[in-house]
Amino acid sequence: MALSVGQGSILQKMRLHIHLLLLLLSLCATLKAQFMDNTWVLGYAGGYEEQDSFGLTLLDFTDNQLVIGPEREDMAILQVNNSSLSDGNGDLILYTNGLAIYNSSHEVIDNGDGMYIGELDRGYDYPQSSLILPYPGNEDQVIILSTFASWTTTIIGDQLLYSVIDLSANDGEGAVVVKNELLLDDDFSTGKLTAVRHANGRDWWFLHPLRNSKQFLTYLISPSGIERQDDQFIAGSIISGLGQAQYSSDGGKLIYHNGVDFEVGSFIYAFDFDRCTGLLSNQTTFNIPATGASSGAAISPNSRYLYVITTTIINQYDLWAENIASTRDTVAVYDGALDFLPTTFFMGSLARDGKIYVSSPNGVLSLTVIEYPDRPGEACYVNQNAIKLPVYNGFGIPNHPNFRLGPLDGSPCDTLGIDNIPLARFRTDQDTADYLSFYFQDLSDYEPADWFWDFGDGLTSQDTSPVHVYAQDGIY
């Protein structure tokens, strides 16, 4: 296809050549995984008769560009706790708010109610308190991990639970076949549930720290089920608090951002992670002075830049540096905007379009976007209140792992014959100041090793995400 270059031009897809691209079309499992985080659900359903700004809306990233769906007045209320799963076409399959599990018609699936085991009706309402994962080796089943905490102990987890959903049950409507099975009954850090692909490209690693402890629980999720491995003990205790945990896109780093209180501030805990053995190493810890209650975190698609999100400030850190703490660069300060309430910062999530979307700790009608998170410093461009939503969204943003991470080719754990065959994806952004200049953001999955861009004007590039300036208007 062609790229139209001119003032006010509408961008079309441009060819990107990657070896073995045609072979990808036959890899059904790869293509299915590509879209599992495609459709997000945001908002509060129901609302008030005199107020039409409450409901649910869908964010669709199918073509690597965000499309905002129409609002719906359904019963789910999505706040801090938000996890979802899409199918091989990118269409929503199910989602949860910790209270119930809903299908694509926004109806509670069979046995999907009463997911919360406490007495209050808010559910596991803490950042990353639920995580939906495809069950390895069981194409029609998914696993939901969840942490339970009593309302009076907001940073202390009481129980770690899991449920299993059979998507083929009830003529494809789905049903919960294992519900709230206990994995752990202990004091651990609430929320911050995340997972990463095993180096075999099929299974999942799931790690979680005990509260204010050096001890990390380590689980392997495989076709055999959820199996606890040997616990790990790190150099110093993790001070528990609300926040976010993230693996880098390549699975080589695990990051925790824990907000403690307004005096102490928050802490960053960064580890190297071995996807073959499941072991943590090279711990880095540093304190961030209090700048508000939020403790969000997100990592750039190229796995280099960590974005630490507090209520009024977003800082960028270079995870490839020897001294990560010394690389702090403030890339955004809250601009004072209001959607009746302040549109300050809360949680961050990397989307399929290569952008990081940031929610607010208030019910607002917008999302902040980090447009170019692979770029250093202010070049990442934190676009505050960039996405206008048709209904209010507060606190939450979907919690997903990287579904598009394959095996570690050539490692001792690469035993299943699931080769990393790159899947070509990219987006183009036209410079608003110089309409002849275009940024080509690589979004390719399954770890490509080489790139070749043909810009159609006789020039090429082998950079990962090049900037190209055309000499004149035209169709290329």
PyMOL commands that set and color helices and strands:
alter all, ss='L'
color gray80, all
select helices_A, chain A and resi 21-24+28-34+169-172+324-327+377-380
alter helices_A, ss='H'
color red, helices_A
select strands_A, chain A and resi 4-5+16-17+39-44+55-60+67-68+83-86+92-96+101-103+130-134+141-148+156-166+175-189+196-197+204-209+213-222+225-228+232-238+242-247+253-261+265-273+280-288+296-299+305-309+313-318+329-333+348-350+356-358+364-370+382-393+426-430+437-442+452-454+460-461+467-469+474-475
alter strands_A, ss='S'
color yellow, strands_A
deselect
rebuild
show_as cartoon
